[in-house]
Amino acid sequence: MSTPVQYRVEHRQPRRSTTLGVVTWGKPSWRSLDPYVSRLLHDGETGCVVLVDGATGRVVRRRELARSTATVVPRASFPGP
């Protein structure tokens, strides 16, 4: 039986890196970082979230923490026919 691959989830900012958790699965996906990105954005954080191969230390996935700049216009303010 093979040893599961471990990945560290890190929040990286200039001059600081914080480990958020350790996950194990077969194939890393940038979508697996969604819960971490969502939480950090909710908390107003900046920087990026990375998935680091536990065996090699290599970054295998990276997601920037960027808020949407789109504005939502209430439906009532749209011009009518």
Jmol script that loads the backbone (N, CA, C; Angstrom):
load data "model"
ATOM      1  N   MET A   1       0.850  -1.183   0.000  1.00  0.00           N
ATOM      2  CA  MET A   1       0.000   0.000   0.000  1.00  0.00           C
ATOM      3  C   MET A   1       0.890   1.239   0.000  1.00  0.00           C
ATOM      4  N   SER A   2       0.569   2.209  -0.833  1.00  0.00           N
ATOM      5  CA  SER A   2       1.390   3.405  -0.956  1.00  0.00           C
ATOM      6  C   SER A   2       1.054   4.410   0.149  1.00  0.00           C
ATOM      7  N   THR A   3       2.033   5.225   0.474  1.00  0.00           N
ATOM      8  CA  THR A   3       1.855   6.279   1.470  1.00  0.00           C
ATOM      9  C   THR A   3       1.093   7.439   0.841  1.00  0.00           C
ATOM     10  N   PRO A   4       0.056   7.953   1.512  1.00  0.00           N
ATOM     11  CA  PRO A   4      -0.683   9.072   0.931  1.00  0.00           C
ATOM     12  C   PRO A   4       0.202  10.310   0.811  1.00  0.00           C
ATOM     13  N   VAL A   5      -0.026  11.078  -0.240  1.00  0.00           N
ATOM     14  CA  VAL A   5       0.716  12.312  -0.449  1.00  0.00           C
ATOM     15  C   VAL A   5       0.107  13.385   0.454  1.00  0.00           C
ATOM     16  N   GLN A   6       0.960  14.126   1.146  1.00  0.00           N
ATOM     17  CA  GLN A   6       0.480  15.198   2.012  1.00  0.00           C
ATOM     18  C   GLN A   6       0.826  16.548   1.408  1.00  0.00           C
ATOM     19  N   TYR A   7      -0.102  17.472   1.556  1.00  0.00           N
ATOM     20  CA  TYR A   7       0.097  18.841   1.093  1.00  0.00           C
ATOM     21  C   TYR A   7      -0.201  19.791   2.243  1.00  0.00           C
ATOM     22  N   ARG A   8       0.635  20.812   2.375  1.00  0.00           N
ATOM     23  CA  ARG A   8       0.389  21.881   3.333  1.00  0.00           C
ATOM     24  C   ARG A   8      -0.348  23.007   2.636  1.00  0.00           C
ATOM     25  N   VAL A   9      -1.329  23.560   3.303  1.00  0.00           N
ATOM     26  CA  VAL A   9      -2.013  24.749   2.811  1.00  0.00           C
ATOM     27  C   VAL A   9      -1.442  25.924   3.596  1.00  0.00           C
ATOM     28  N   GLU A  10      -0.861  26.889   2.861  1.00  0.00           N
ATOM     29  CA  GLU A  10      -0.236  28.035   3.517  1.00  0.00           C
ATOM     30  C   GLU A  10      -0.845  29.346   3.026  1.00  0.00           C
ATOM     31  N   HIS A  11      -0.952  30.284   3.945  1.00  0.00           N
ATOM     32  CA  HIS A  11      -1.348  31.656   3.604  1.00  0.00           C
ATOM     33  C   HIS A  11      -0.055  32.457   3.592  1.00  0.00           C
ATOM     34  N   ARG A  12       0.284  33.016   2.434  1.00  0.00           N
ATOM     35  CA  ARG A  12       1.536  33.752   2.298  1.00  0.00           C
ATOM     36  C   ARG A  12       1.267  35.229   2.059  1.00  0.00           C
ATOM     37  N   GLN A  13       2.001  36.032   2.817  1.00  0.00           N
ATOM     38  CA  GLN A  13       1.989  37.477   2.686  1.00  0.00           C
ATOM     39  C   GLN A  13       3.449  37.918   2.682  1.00  0.00           C
ATOM     40  N   PRO A  14       3.720  39.149   2.264  1.00  0.00           N
ATOM     41  CA  PRO A  14       5.108  39.618   2.346  1.00  0.00           C
ATOM     42  C   PRO A  14       5.635  39.484   3.777  1.00  0.00           C
ATOM     43  N   ARG A  15       6.765  38.856   3.926  1.00  0.00           N
ATOM     44  CA  ARG A  15       7.453  38.668   5.207  1.00  0.00           C
ATOM     45  C   ARG A  15       6.743  37.749   6.193  1.00  0.00           C
ATOM     46  N   ARG A  16       5.709  36.997   5.751  1.00  0.00           N
ATOM     47  CA  ARG A  16       5.014  36.111   6.682  1.00  0.00           C
ATOM     48  C   ARG A  16       4.355  34.958   5.936  1.00  0.00           C
ATOM     49  N   SER A  17       4.420  33.772   6.516  1.00  0.00           N
ATOM     50  CA  SER A  17       3.746  32.602   5.973  1.00  0.00           C
ATOM     51  C   SER A  17       3.126  31.834   7.133  1.00  0.00           C
ATOM     52  N   THR A  18       1.845  31.470   6.979  1.00  0.00           N
ATOM     53  CA  THR A  18       1.121  30.757   8.028  1.00  0.00           C
ATOM     54  C   THR A  18       0.565  29.462   7.470  1.00  0.00           C
ATOM     55  N   THR A  19       0.807  28.353   8.151  1.00  0.00           N
ATOM     56  CA  THR A  19       0.227  27.072   7.741  1.00  0.00           C
ATOM     57  C   THR A  19      -1.219  27.020   8.219  1.00  0.00           C
ATOM     58  N   LEU A  20      -2.131  26.757   7.277  1.00  0.00           N
ATOM     59  CA  LEU A  20      -3.560  26.708   7.592  1.00  0.00           C
ATOM     60  C   LEU A  20      -4.047  25.287   7.835  1.00  0.00           C
ATOM     61  N   GLY A  21      -3.337  24.302   7.272  1.00  0.00           N
ATOM     62  CA  GLY A  21      -3.744  22.923   7.445  1.00  0.00           C
ATOM     63  C   GLY A  21      -2.903  21.984   6.612  1.00  0.00           C
ATOM     64  N   VAL A  22      -3.150  20.700   6.799  1.00  0.00           N
ATOM     65  CA  VAL A  22      -2.493  19.647   6.026  1.00  0.00           C
ATOM     66  C   VAL A  22      -3.592  18.774   5.445  1.00  0.00           C
ATOM     67  N   VAL A  23      -3.495  18.507   4.146  1.00  0.00           N
ATOM     68  CA  VAL A  23      -4.503  17.682   3.474  1.00  0.00           C
ATOM     69  C   VAL A  23      -3.819  16.532   2.739  1.00  0.00           C
ATOM     70  N   THR A  24      -4.554  15.474   2.525  1.00  0.00           N
ATOM     71  CA  THR A  24      -4.039  14.326   1.767  1.00  0.00           C
ATOM     72  C   THR A  24      -5.062  13.926   0.720  1.00  0.00           C
ATOM     73  N   TRP A  25      -4.632  13.769  -0.476  1.00  0.00           N
ATOM     74  CA  TRP A  25      -5.447  13.235  -1.561  1.00  0.00           C
ATOM     75  C   TRP A  25      -4.548  12.935  -2.739  1.00  0.00           C
ATOM     76  N   GLY A  26      -5.107  12.309  -3.758  1.00  0.00           N
ATOM     77  CA  GLY A  26      -4.307  11.863  -4.887  1.00  0.00           C
ATOM     78  C   GLY A  26      -3.821  12.953  -5.822  1.00  0.00           C
ATOM     79  N   LYS A  27      -4.709  13.826  -6.270  1.00  0.00           N
ATOM     80  CA  LYS A  27      -4.341  14.817  -7.280  1.00  0.00           C
ATOM     81  C   LYS A  27      -4.714  16.212  -6.786  1.00  0.00           C
ATOM     82  N   PRO A  28      -3.731  17.104  -6.609  1.00  0.00           N
ATOM     83  CA  PRO A  28      -4.048  18.440  -6.110  1.00  0.00           C
ATOM     84  C   PRO A  28      -4.796  19.276  -7.141  1.00  0.00           C
ATOM     85  N   SER A  29      -5.715  20.082  -6.662  1.00  0.00           N
ATOM     86  CA  SER A  29      -6.516  20.946  -7.528  1.00  0.00           C
ATOM     87  C   SER A  29      -6.580  22.333  -6.901  1.00  0.00           C
ATOM     88  N   TRP A  30      -6.548  23.369  -7.736  1.00  0.00           N
ATOM     89  CA  TRP A  30      -6.656  24.722  -7.200  1.00  0.00           C
ATOM     90  C   TRP A  30      -8.010  24.945  -6.566  1.00  0.00           C
ATOM     91  N   ARG A  31      -9.031  24.188  -6.985  1.00  0.00           N
ATOM     92  CA  ARG A  31     -10.375  24.305  -6.393  1.00  0.00           C
ATOM     93  C   ARG A  31     -10.386  23.827  -4.943  1.00  0.00           C
ATOM     94  N   SER A  32      -9.440  22.976  -4.573  1.00  0.00           N
ATOM     95  CA  SER A  32      -9.383  22.501  -3.196  1.00  0.00           C
ATOM     96  C   SER A  32      -9.015  23.620  -2.226  1.00  0.00           C
ATOM     97  N   LEU A  33      -8.519  24.733  -2.757  1.00  0.00           N
ATOM     98  CA  LEU A  33      -8.163  25.873  -1.915  1.00  0.00           C
ATOM     99  C   LEU A  33      -9.347  26.807  -1.671  1.00  0.00           C
ATOM    100  N   ASP A  34     -10.473  26.558  -2.338  1.00  0.00           N
ATOM    101  CA  ASP A  34     -11.649  27.432  -2.221  1.00  0.00           C
ATOM    102  C   ASP A  34     -12.065  27.738  -0.783  1.00  0.00           C
ATOM    103  N   PRO A  35     -12.184  26.729   0.108  1.00  0.00           N
ATOM    104  CA  PRO A  35     -12.626  27.053   1.476  1.00  0.00           C
ATOM    105  C   PRO A  35     -11.658  27.995   2.199  1.00  0.00           C
ATOM    106  N   TYR A  36     -10.368  27.811   1.963  1.00  0.00           N
ATOM    107  CA  TYR A  36      -9.363  28.659   2.607  1.00  0.00           C
ATOM    108  C   TYR A  36      -9.407  30.078   2.039  1.00  0.00           C
ATOM    109  N   VAL A  37      -9.506  30.173   0.714  1.00  0.00           N
ATOM    110  CA  VAL A  37      -9.576  31.480   0.055  1.00  0.00           C
ATOM    111  C   VAL A  37     -10.830  32.224   0.518  1.00  0.00           C
ATOM    112  N   SER A  38     -11.946  31.533   0.551  1.00  0.00           N
ATOM    113  CA  SER A  38     -13.209  32.145   0.964  1.00  0.00           C
ATOM    114  C   SER A  38     -13.115  32.699   2.382  1.00  0.00           C
ATOM    115  N   ARG A  39     -12.570  31.915   3.293  1.00  0.00           N
ATOM    116  CA  ARG A  39     -12.464  32.346   4.688  1.00  0.00           C
ATOM    117  C   ARG A  39     -11.546  33.558   4.826  1.00  0.00           C
ATOM    118  N   LEU A  40     -10.395  33.508   4.149  1.00  0.00           N
ATOM    119  CA  LEU A  40      -9.445  34.608   4.248  1.00  0.00           C
ATOM    120  C   LEU A  40     -10.014  35.893   3.651  1.00  0.00           C
ATOM    121  N   LEU A  41     -10.718  35.778   2.515  1.00  0.00           N
ATOM    122  CA  LEU A  41     -11.358  36.953   1.928  1.00  0.00           C
ATOM    123  C   LEU A  41     -12.420  37.517   2.868  1.00  0.00           C
ATOM    124  N   HIS A  42     -13.177  36.625   3.486  1.00  0.00           N
ATOM    125  CA  HIS A  42     -14.197  37.046   4.446  1.00  0.00           C
ATOM    126  C   HIS A  42     -13.564  37.834   5.592  1.00  0.00           C
ATOM    127  N   ASP A  43     -12.370  37.425   6.006  1.00  0.00           N
ATOM    128  CA  ASP A  43     -11.662  38.087   7.101  1.00  0.00           C
ATOM    129  C   ASP A  43     -10.883  39.325   6.649  1.00  0.00           C
ATOM    130  N   GLY A  44     -10.946  39.634   5.333  1.00  0.00           N
ATOM    131  CA  GLY A  44     -10.271  40.826   4.822  1.00  0.00           C
ATOM    132  C   GLY A  44      -8.776  40.666   4.604  1.00  0.00           C
ATOM    133  N   GLU A  45      -8.304  39.439   4.502  1.00  0.00           N
ATOM    134  CA  GLU A  45      -6.870  39.173   4.329  1.00  0.00           C
ATOM    135  C   GLU A  45      -6.420  39.416   2.889  1.00  0.00           C
ATOM    136  N   THR A  46      -5.123  39.581   2.710  1.00  0.00           N
ATOM    137  CA  THR A  46      -4.515  39.743   1.394  1.00  0.00           C
ATOM    138  C   THR A  46      -3.399  38.711   1.246  1.00  0.00           C
ATOM    139  N   GLY A  47      -2.763  38.689   0.088  1.00  0.00           N
ATOM    140  CA  GLY A  47      -1.670  37.750  -0.159  1.00  0.00           C
ATOM    141  C   GLY A  47      -2.124  36.634  -1.079  1.00  0.00           C
ATOM    142  N   CYS A  48      -1.685  35.416  -0.788  1.00  0.00           N
ATOM    143  CA  CYS A  48      -2.086  34.264  -1.592  1.00  0.00           C
ATOM    144  C   CYS A  48      -2.155  33.017  -0.721  1.00  0.00           C
ATOM    145  N   VAL A  49      -2.835  32.008  -1.230  1.00  0.00           N
ATOM    146  CA  VAL A  49      -2.926  30.705  -0.582  1.00  0.00           C
ATOM    147  C   VAL A  49      -2.234  29.719  -1.505  1.00  0.00           C
ATOM    148  N   VAL A  50      -1.338  28.912  -0.941  1.00  0.00           N
ATOM    149  CA  VAL A  50      -0.597  27.953  -1.754  1.00  0.00           C
ATOM    150  C   VAL A  50      -0.760  26.548  -1.201  1.00  0.00           C
ATOM    151  N   LEU A  51      -0.656  25.593  -2.108  1.00  0.00           N
ATOM    152  CA  LEU A  51      -0.659  24.180  -1.763  1.00  0.00           C
ATOM    153  C   LEU A  51       0.763  23.690  -1.975  1.00  0.00           C
ATOM    154  N   VAL A  52       1.411  23.228  -0.908  1.00  0.00           N
ATOM    155  CA  VAL A  52       2.816  22.859  -0.934  1.00  0.00           C
ATOM    156  C   VAL A  52       2.951  21.353  -0.762  1.00  0.00           C
ATOM    157  N   ASP A  53       3.679  20.709  -1.677  1.00  0.00           N
ATOM    158  CA  ASP A  53       3.955  19.275  -1.567  1.00  0.00           C
ATOM    159  C   ASP A  53       4.774  19.047  -0.305  1.00  0.00           C
ATOM    160  N   GLY A  54       4.262  18.224   0.603  1.00  0.00           N
ATOM    161  CA  GLY A  54       4.933  17.980   1.872  1.00  0.00           C
ATOM    162  C   GLY A  54       6.273  17.288   1.742  1.00  0.00           C
ATOM    163  N   ALA A  55       6.460  16.490   0.705  1.00  0.00           N
ATOM    164  CA  ALA A  55       7.711  15.746   0.522  1.00  0.00           C
ATOM    165  C   ALA A  55       8.806  16.600  -0.105  1.00  0.00           C
ATOM    166  N   THR A  56       8.436  17.461  -1.045  1.00  0.00           N
ATOM    167  CA  THR A  56       9.446  18.222  -1.799  1.00  0.00           C
ATOM    168  C   THR A  56       9.517  19.696  -1.412  1.00  0.00           C
ATOM    169  N   GLY A  57       8.456  20.220  -0.789  1.00  0.00           N
ATOM    170  CA  GLY A  57       8.410  21.639  -0.465  1.00  0.00           C
ATOM    171  C   GLY A  57       8.045  22.508  -1.663  1.00  0.00           C
ATOM    172  N   ARG A  58       7.721  21.871  -2.779  1.00  0.00           N
ATOM    173  CA  ARG A  58       7.388  22.590  -4.016  1.00  0.00           C
ATOM    174  C   ARG A  58       5.938  23.078  -3.985  1.00  0.00           C
ATOM    175  N   VAL A  59       5.710  24.311  -4.421  1.00  0.00           N
ATOM    176  CA  VAL A  59       4.348  24.847  -4.534  1.00  0.00           C
ATOM    177  C   VAL A  59       3.710  24.219  -5.769  1.00  0.00           C
ATOM    178  N   VAL A  60       2.579  23.536  -5.575  1.00  0.00           N
ATOM    179  CA  VAL A  60       1.916  22.869  -6.699  1.00  0.00           C
ATOM    180  C   VAL A  60       0.661  23.608  -7.166  1.00  0.00           C
ATOM    181  N   ARG A  61       0.085  24.440  -6.312  1.00  0.00           N
ATOM    182  CA  ARG A  61      -1.063  25.266  -6.685  1.00  0.00           C
ATOM    183  C   ARG A  61      -0.970  26.576  -5.922  1.00  0.00           C
ATOM    184  N   ARG A  62      -1.455  27.647  -6.560  1.00  0.00           N
ATOM    185  CA  ARG A  62      -1.388  28.972  -5.962  1.00  0.00           C
ATOM    186  C   ARG A  62      -2.658  29.740  -6.311  1.00  0.00           C
ATOM    187  N   ARG A  63      -3.241  30.412  -5.321  1.00  0.00           N
ATOM    188  CA  ARG A  63      -4.430  31.247  -5.540  1.00  0.00           C
ATOM    189  C   ARG A  63      -4.207  32.603  -4.893  1.00  0.00           C
ATOM    190  N   GLU A  64      -4.343  33.652  -5.667  1.00  0.00           N
ATOM    191  CA  GLU A  64      -4.227  35.011  -5.145  1.00  0.00           C
ATOM    192  C   GLU A  64      -5.521  35.375  -4.414  1.00  0.00           C
ATOM    193  N   LEU A  65      -5.386  36.114  -3.348  1.00  0.00           N
ATOM    194  CA  LEU A  65      -6.552  36.617  -2.622  1.00  0.00           C
ATOM    195  C   LEU A  65      -6.905  37.966  -3.210  1.00  0.00           C
ATOM    196  N   ALA A  66      -7.861  37.976  -4.094  1.00  0.00           N
ATOM    197  CA  ALA A  66      -8.263  39.206  -4.771  1.00  0.00           C
ATOM    198  C   ALA A  66      -9.776  39.354  -4.668  1.00  0.00           C
ATOM    199  N   ARG A  67     -10.172  40.461  -4.130  1.00  0.00           N
ATOM    200  CA  ARG A  67     -11.608  40.752  -4.051  1.00  0.00           C
ATOM    201  C   ARG A  67     -12.117  41.169  -5.411  1.00  0.00           C
ATOM    202  N   SER A  68     -13.351  40.854  -5.672  1.00  0.00           N
ATOM    203  CA  SER A  68     -13.985  41.288  -6.908  1.00  0.00           C
ATOM    204  C   SER A  68     -14.165  42.800  -6.871  1.00  0.00           C
ATOM    205  N   THR A  69     -13.894  43.443  -7.987  1.00  0.00           N
ATOM    206  CA  THR A  69     -14.090  44.896  -8.057  1.00  0.00           C
ATOM    207  C   THR A  69     -15.433  45.237  -8.691  1.00  0.00           C
ATOM    208  N   ALA A  70     -16.209  44.229  -9.028  1.00  0.00           N
ATOM    209  CA  ALA A  70     -17.520  44.463  -9.629  1.00  0.00           C
ATOM    210  C   ALA A  70     -18.467  45.042  -8.578  1.00  0.00           C
ATOM    211  N   THR A  71     -19.318  45.945  -9.014  1.00  0.00           N
ATOM    212  CA  THR A  71     -20.326  46.484  -8.113  1.00  0.00           C
ATOM    213  C   THR A  71     -21.681  45.918  -8.500  1.00  0.00           C
ATOM    214  N   VAL A  72     -22.486  45.708  -7.507  1.00  0.00           N
ATOM    215  CA  VAL A  72     -23.823  45.170  -7.740  1.00  0.00           C
ATOM    216  C   VAL A  72     -24.807  46.321  -7.694  1.00  0.00           C
ATOM    217  N   VAL A  73     -25.552  46.461  -8.758  1.00  0.00           N
ATOM    218  CA  VAL A  73     -26.558  47.517  -8.835  1.00  0.00           C
ATOM    219  C   VAL A  73     -27.907  46.904  -8.494  1.00  0.00           C
ATOM    220  N   PRO A  74     -28.619  47.478  -7.509  1.00  0.00           N
ATOM    221  CA  PRO A  74     -29.923  46.934  -7.174  1.00  0.00           C
ATOM    222  C   PRO A  74     -30.852  46.915  -8.386  1.00  0.00           C
ATOM    223  N   ARG A  75     -31.667  45.914  -8.485  1.00  0.00           N
ATOM    224  CA  ARG A  75     -32.563  45.722  -9.620  1.00  0.00           C
ATOM    225  C   ARG A  75     -33.475  46.925  -9.855  1.00  0.00           C
ATOM    226  N   ALA A  76     -33.929  47.561  -8.775  1.00  0.00           N
ATOM    227  CA  ALA A  76     -34.853  48.686  -8.894  1.00  0.00           C
ATOM    228  C   ALA A  76     -34.231  49.879  -9.619  1.00  0.00           C
ATOM    229  N   SER A  77     -32.896  49.949  -9.690  1.00  0.00           N
ATOM    230  CA  SER A  77     -32.279  51.119 -10.317  1.00  0.00           C
ATOM    231  C   SER A  77     -32.031  50.935 -11.816  1.00  0.00           C
ATOM    232  N   PHE A  78     -32.359  49.764 -12.370  1.00  0.00           N
ATOM    233  CA  PHE A  78     -32.212  49.567 -13.799  1.00  0.00           C
ATOM    234  C   PHE A  78     -33.288  50.361 -14.528  1.00  0.00           C
ATOM    235  N   PRO A  79     -32.932  50.988 -15.632  1.00  0.00           N
ATOM    236  CA  PRO A  79     -33.954  51.734 -16.377  1.00  0.00           C
ATOM    237  C   PRO A  79     -35.039  50.789 -16.905  1.00  0.00           C
ATOM    238  N   GLY A  80     -36.240  51.211 -16.825  1.00  0.00           N
ATOM    239  CA  GLY A  80     -37.356  50.392 -17.296  1.00  0.00           C
ATOM    240  C   GLY A  80     -37.637  50.598 -18.760  1.00  0.00           C
ATOM    241  N   PRO A  81     -38.531  49.791 -19.333  1.00  0.00           N
ATOM    242  CA  PRO A  81     -38.858  49.939 -20.763  1.00  0.00           C
ATOM    243  C   PRO A  81     -39.649  51.175 -21.058  1.00  0.00           C
TER     244      PRO A  81
END
end "model"
wireframe off; spacefill off
backbone 0.3
color backbone group
